[in-house]
Amino acid sequence: MFKSKVIILMLLSLVLLLSACGQKPAADSSSAGAGKPEEAKATKLEQIKKSGKIVVGTSADYPPYEFHKEVNGKDTIVGFDIEIAKTLAKDLGVTLEIKDLKYEGLLPALEAGNIDFIISGMTPTPERQQSVDFTKIYYTAVQTVVIRAEDKDKYKSIKDLEGKRVGAQKGATQEQIVTKQMPGSEMKALGKISDLMLDLKSKKTEALVVEQPVATAYLSKNPDLIISDIKLSTEDSGSAIAVKKGSSDLVDAMNASLDKLMKDKTVDKFVMEANDLVE
């Protein structure tokens, strides 16, 4: 009888020991699993600060916003958008990497995570706001219609351009302006403003819709082109910075920097300096 009790006690002890050993891996697994979600919770701003670098996407053919210029013998991307981007990076305490892309490729690159933000004279349209987040508007410009100087008396209204080819940058707000405000015209969309200007000069198109600062920059080098008297019924468009959807902390940080730049008129200073760089 005594032996039976001893055997039973030993068996119970063995069962408890095996049970305790079997529970340890589950506990370890739970601990490891708990660590992963913590890493996944890192916000976009935290990821950028941890990496020490922020990557901006731009389309550098849009003076004075962003364009190529030889500086100290080296091809350099300059412009007031670039100066704003440099300031944002400095305020975040990270270095800035610039990626020059076609305008229509900017949003796909942002959504794919190849860049951290876009600064390229981009208007925060309702359609774009469905796929990405935007900061506040940091600069506002009027839309203009550029034509050849020789056609000054020929094209004075939108009606005069009916049946004519009008250029607009592919993927930009100007595409929508031509479609909605010039339904009688045929739109030709290209990725680069420089190519659109060449089309206009070579009479492949009759007009080009573009923001006034950009028009002024190009016209300074092309006296055979002018800003027409044609008035567009759209309101002034504004430029904002685009970031990946859900990056609210990054938007807040950028808005804080933009507030300072606009309050002390630094944005205006950047614009004037960029215009001086346009030859």
Secondary structure, DSSP 8 states (H G I E B T S, - for coil): -HHHHHHHHHHHHHHHHHHHHHHHHHHHHHHHHHHHHHHHT--HHHHHHHHTEEEEEE-SEETTTEEEEEETTEEEEESHHHHHHHHHHHHHT-EEEEEE--GGGHHHHHHTTS-SEE-SS----HHHHTTEEE----EEE-EEEEEEGGGTTT--SGGGGTTSEEEEETTSHHHHHHHHH-TTSEEEEES-HHHHHHHHHTTS-SEEEEEHHHHHHHHTT-TTEEE-S----S--EEE--EEETT-HHHHHHHHHHHHHHHHTTHHHHHHHHHHHH--
